[in-house]
Protein backbone atom coordinates (compact mmCIF):
# COMPACT_ATOMS: atom_id res chain seq x y z
CA UNK A 1 0.00 0.00 0.00
CA UNK A 2 1.03 3.62 -0.13
CA UNK A 3 -0.21 7.18 0.36
CA UNK A 4 -0.59 9.94 -2.22
CA UNK A 5 -1.84 13.40 -1.22
CA UNK A 6 -2.61 16.41 -3.39
CA UNK A 7 -3.42 20.08 -2.79
CA UNK A 8 -4.44 22.96 -5.06
CA UNK A 9 -2.88 26.33 -4.21
CA UNK A 10 -3.01 29.46 -6.40
CA UNK A 11 -3.45 27.62 -9.71
CA UNK A 12 -0.75 25.05 -8.93
CA UNK A 13 -1.21 21.45 -7.77
CA UNK A 14 1.21 19.86 -5.31
CA UNK A 15 1.35 16.10 -4.90
CA UNK A 16 3.33 14.05 -2.37
CA UNK A 17 3.77 10.33 -1.72
CA UNK A 18 5.72 7.94 0.42
CA UNK A 19 8.21 5.53 -1.17
CA UNK A 20 7.24 2.35 0.65
CA UNK A 21 6.82 -0.86 -1.30
CA UNK A 22 4.78 -3.78 0.01
CA UNK A 23 3.20 -6.88 -1.46
CA UNK A 24 0.16 -7.79 0.61
CA UNK A 25 1.35 -7.92 4.21
CA UNK A 26 5.02 -8.40 3.18
CA UNK A 27 7.38 -5.47 3.54
CA UNK A 28 9.90 -5.01 0.75
CA UNK A 29 13.21 -3.36 1.50
CA UNK A 30 12.98 -1.25 -1.62
CA UNK A 31 11.66 2.17 -2.50
CA UNK A 32 9.47 2.91 -5.48
CA UNK A 33 8.06 5.87 -7.33
CA UNK A 34 4.38 6.60 -6.70
CA UNK A 35 4.12 9.93 -8.56
CA UNK A 36 4.94 10.30 -12.23
CA UNK A 37 5.24 13.48 -14.30
CA UNK A 38 4.02 13.10 -17.88
CA UNK A 39 5.33 15.79 -20.24
CA UNK A 40 3.26 16.48 -23.35
CA UNK A 41 5.30 18.47 -25.89
CA UNK A 42 3.98 22.02 -25.59
CA UNK A 43 0.90 21.04 -23.58
CA UNK A 44 0.26 21.09 -19.86
CA UNK A 45 2.09 18.34 -17.97
CA UNK A 46 0.12 15.75 -16.01
CA UNK A 47 0.94 14.26 -12.61
CA UNK A 48 -0.18 10.70 -11.92
CA UNK A 49 -0.14 9.52 -8.30
CA UNK A 50 -0.71 5.79 -7.76
CA UNK A 51 -1.79 4.15 -4.51
CA UNK A 52 -2.01 0.38 -4.52
CA UNK A 53 -0.59 -1.95 -7.14
CA UNK A 54 2.49 -0.42 -8.79
CA UNK A 55 1.58 -2.38 -11.94
CA UNK A 56 -1.38 0.00 -12.41
CA UNK A 57 0.96 2.95 -12.82
CA UNK A 58 3.29 0.97 -15.08
CA UNK A 59 0.42 -0.08 -17.37
CA UNK A 60 -1.02 3.45 -17.57
CA UNK A 61 2.37 5.02 -18.25
CA UNK A 62 3.12 2.53 -20.99
CA UNK A 63 -0.25 2.21 -22.74
CA UNK A 64 -2.43 5.29 -22.10
CA UNK A 65 -2.56 7.93 -24.84
CA UNK A 66 -1.36 10.83 -22.68
CA UNK A 67 -1.17 13.28 -25.61
CA UNK A 68 -4.87 12.87 -26.27
CA UNK A 69 -5.66 13.35 -22.58
CA UNK A 70 -3.63 16.58 -22.54
CA UNK A 71 -5.63 17.90 -25.54
CA UNK A 72 -8.87 17.93 -23.54
CA UNK A 73 -10.73 21.23 -23.71
CA UNK A 74 -11.75 21.28 -20.05
CA UNK A 75 -11.50 19.30 -16.82
CA UNK A 76 -14.70 17.31 -17.50
CA UNK A 77 -13.37 16.16 -20.87
CA UNK A 78 -10.00 15.35 -19.30
CA UNK A 79 -11.34 13.13 -16.51
CA UNK A 80 -13.87 11.46 -18.82
CA UNK A 81 -11.18 10.66 -21.39
CA UNK A 82 -8.76 9.45 -18.73
CA UNK A 83 -11.21 7.12 -16.96
CA UNK A 84 -12.47 5.62 -20.22
CA UNK A 85 -9.01 4.94 -21.53
CA UNK A 86 -7.64 3.83 -18.13
CA UNK A 87 -10.43 1.25 -17.81
CA UNK A 88 -9.58 -0.11 -21.25
CA UNK A 89 -5.82 -0.23 -20.56
CA UNK A 90 -6.26 -1.90 -17.16
CA UNK A 91 -8.76 -4.42 -18.53
CA UNK A 92 -6.36 -5.37 -21.35
CA UNK A 93 -3.53 -5.63 -18.80
CA UNK A 94 -5.65 -7.92 -16.57
CA UNK A 95 -5.51 -5.35 -13.76
CA UNK A 96 -9.29 -4.98 -13.42
CA UNK A 97 -11.22 -7.75 -11.73
CA UNK A 98 -14.90 -8.28 -11.04
CA UNK A 99 -15.83 -7.62 -7.41
CA UNK A 100 -18.96 -9.56 -6.37
CA UNK A 101 -19.69 -7.18 -3.48
CA UNK A 102 -19.38 -4.05 -5.63
CA UNK A 103 -20.91 -5.80 -8.66
CA UNK A 104 -18.47 -4.04 -10.92
CA UNK A 105 -14.91 -4.12 -12.20
CA UNK A 106 -12.32 -2.70 -9.81
CA UNK A 107 -8.58 -2.08 -9.85
CA UNK A 108 -6.26 -2.75 -6.93
CA UNK A 109 -5.74 0.87 -5.98
CA UNK A 110 -6.74 4.50 -6.45
CA UNK A 111 -5.23 7.42 -8.35
CA UNK A 112 -4.74 11.16 -8.00
CA UNK A 113 -4.22 13.19 -11.16
CA UNK A 114 -3.17 16.82 -11.59
CA UNK A 115 -3.70 18.74 -14.84
CA UNK A 116 -4.05 22.46 -15.61
CA UNK A 117 -4.55 23.44 -11.97
CA UNK A 118 -7.14 20.70 -11.39
CA UNK A 119 -6.88 17.80 -8.95
CA UNK A 120 -8.77 14.59 -9.72
CA UNK A 121 -9.50 11.39 -7.82
CA UNK A 122 -9.97 8.11 -9.70
CA UNK A 123 -11.36 5.45 -7.38
CA UNK A 124 -10.96 1.67 -7.57
CA UNK A 125 -13.97 1.45 -9.92
CA UNK A 126 -12.28 3.87 -12.39
CA UNK A 127 -14.79 6.62 -11.60
CA UNK A 128 -13.29 10.10 -11.76
CA UNK A 129 -14.11 13.15 -9.65
CA UNK A 130 -12.62 16.63 -9.67
CA UNK A 131 -11.64 17.63 -6.13
CA UNK A 132 -12.27 21.14 -4.83
CA UNK A 133 -9.06 21.76 -2.88
CA UNK A 134 -7.31 18.61 -1.66
CA UNK A 135 -7.43 14.82 -1.59
CA UNK A 136 -5.57 11.73 -0.43
CA UNK A 137 -5.68 8.07 -1.45
CA UNK A 138 -4.18 4.96 0.11
CA UNK A 139 -2.99 3.91 3.54
CA UNK A 140 -3.35 6.74 6.03
CA UNK A 141 -5.59 8.78 3.73
CA UNK A 142 -7.80 9.93 6.63
CA UNK A 143 -4.82 11.35 8.53
CA UNK A 144 -3.45 12.99 5.38
CA UNK A 145 -6.86 14.49 4.49
CA UNK A 146 -7.24 15.91 8.00
CA UNK A 147 -3.83 17.54 7.84
CA UNK A 148 -4.55 18.96 4.38
CA UNK A 149 -7.88 20.37 5.57
CA UNK A 150 -6.17 22.08 8.50
CA UNK A 151 -3.10 23.38 6.69
CA UNK A 152 -5.00 24.58 3.60
CA UNK A 153 -7.26 26.55 5.96
CA UNK A 154 -4.22 28.07 7.61
CA UNK A 155 -2.79 29.08 4.23
CA UNK A 156 0.30 26.89 4.29
CA UNK A 157 2.48 26.76 1.17
CA UNK A 158 1.59 23.77 -1.05
CA UNK A 159 4.81 21.75 -0.95
CA UNK A 160 5.11 22.08 2.80
CA UNK A 161 1.45 21.12 3.36
CA UNK A 162 1.47 17.95 1.20
CA UNK A 163 4.75 16.85 2.78
CA UNK A 164 3.21 17.28 6.26
CA UNK A 165 0.10 15.34 5.16
CA UNK A 166 2.13 12.35 3.95
CA UNK A 167 4.29 12.56 7.06
CA UNK A 168 1.12 12.28 9.19
CA UNK A 169 -0.01 9.24 7.19
CA UNK A 170 3.41 7.63 7.70
CA UNK A 171 3.21 8.32 11.45
CA UNK A 172 -0.24 6.72 11.78
CA UNK A 173 -0.19 3.80 9.33
CA UNK A 174 2.34 0.95 9.13
CA UNK A 175 1.95 0.72 5.34
CA UNK A 176 3.46 4.17 4.67
CA UNK A 177 7.10 5.07 5.12
CA UNK A 178 9.48 7.87 4.13
CA UNK A 179 11.25 9.12 2.15
CA UNK A 180 8.59 11.49 0.84
CA UNK A 181 8.52 12.66 -2.78
CA UNK A 182 6.88 15.98 -3.76
CA UNK A 183 6.05 17.22 -7.28
CA UNK A 184 4.05 20.13 -8.64
CA UNK A 185 2.38 21.25 -11.86
N, C-alpha and C positions, 0 to 999 in steps of 0.2 A: 504494500500500500504506500501511499505518499500523500503529500498535501500540496495544493497549488492555491494561491490566493491572489486576487486582483483588485485594483482600486483605480477609479477614474479621478483625475485631478487636473483641472484647467486644460482640458482638451487632450491630455496625455493619459495613457493607461500604463500602470506599473503592475508587474506580475512577479511573484516570488514562489519558489518551491524549495523543498528539502532535496537531498541527494541520496536518500536511503533506498536501497534495493532489497526487496523481500520476495520470496516465492511462497505463497500461503503463509504458514506460521514460521517458515525458515528464514533466518536472517542471513543475508549474503554480505560478505566483507568487501563489497564493491560499492562504488558510487555511480550514479547514472543521471543523465540529463532528463529533466521533466518538462522543461520549457524550450521551445524551438522557435527561432526567428526565421520567417520565410520572406525572402526578398523577392520583389516582383518587378524587375526592370522598369523603373519610372513610375510605378504605382505604389500605393501605400503598402508598407510591410505588414505582415500578419504575425501575431504571436499565438502559438499553440501550446497550452499547458495541459499535460496528461496526468491524471491520477488513476491508478489501477495498473492494468497490464501494459507493460512497456511496448509490447507488440502492436498495440493499437496505434501509438504514435508512429512507430516504424512503418506500418502499413499506410497510414494517412500521408506521411511525408513522401513515401515512395510512389503512391498511386493516385492521390487526389490531384485534380487539375487546379492548382493554386492560382494560376494566371486568370482563369475564368472567375474564380471566387473574388479576386481582387478587382475585377471589372464590374462588380455589382454597382448599381446606381444608388442604392441606399442600404441601410442596415437590415431592413426586412428581406430584401433580395439576397443580401450576403448570407444571412443565417439560413434562409430557405435553401439556397444553393448548397451551402456547406452540409447541412443535415441530409439532404437528398443524396449527394454524392458520397458522403461519409458512410451512410447506410449501405450503399452499393459496394463500396470498397471493402468495408468490414465483412459484409456477407460473402463476397468473393474470396476473402482471406480467411474464411471460417472463424471469424472473431465475433460474430453475432450468434447467439443461441436462443432457442425458444424457452421462455420461462413460464412454466405452468401457472404459477401464482399470479404473475403479471399478465398472462395470456397475450404476450407479445415477444418480439425479439429484443434482446438486450445485449449490451457489450459489457465486458468486465472492467468498467471504470467510468469516469466522467471527465469532461473537458472544459477548460476555459479558453476562450478565444478573445483576442484584442485586434481591432481593425478600425482605422479612421476615428479614433477617440471613443469607440464603443467597446463594451465589455459584454461577452456572451457566455452563457452556460449551456452546455450540451450534456443532458443527463444520460443515464445508462440506456434508455430507450431511444436515443438519438433524436430527442426533441430539443429544439433550441429556444432560448429565451434571452432577450436583451436585458441586462441588469442595469438598475438605475445608477448605483454608485460603486458597489463593491460586491465581491462574492468569493467563496472558497469551496473547494471540492476535495474529498479524500479524508484520510485519517486526521482527526483533530479539526475538522472543518467548523464545528460549533465554536471552539475556542478562537480560531482564526477570525471567524465572522464577528464575534463579539469584540475582539480587539480592533478590527477594521471599523466597526460601527463607532466605537469610542474615539479612535484616533482621527477618523475622517471628521467627526463632529468637532474635534478640538483643532482642526486645521493643520494637522501634521503633514509634512512633505511626503509625497507618494512613496519614494524608495524606502524611506525610514519606516513608514507605516506598514508596508507589506512585509518588510523584513521582521518587524516586531510581531506581526500576525503569525507568520510561519514559525517564529521562535516560540510563541505561545503554544502552537499546535505541537511542536517538538517537546515542549516541557510537560504536556498533558497527555500525550499519546505515545505508546511504545513503538508504533509503526511509522514514526517520523523522526528523522535525525539530521543534524547539520552535516556538512556545510549547506548554507542557504545561497541559492542563486537568485539574482534579481535582474530583470530586463524591462525595458520600456519601449513603447511606440507612441 
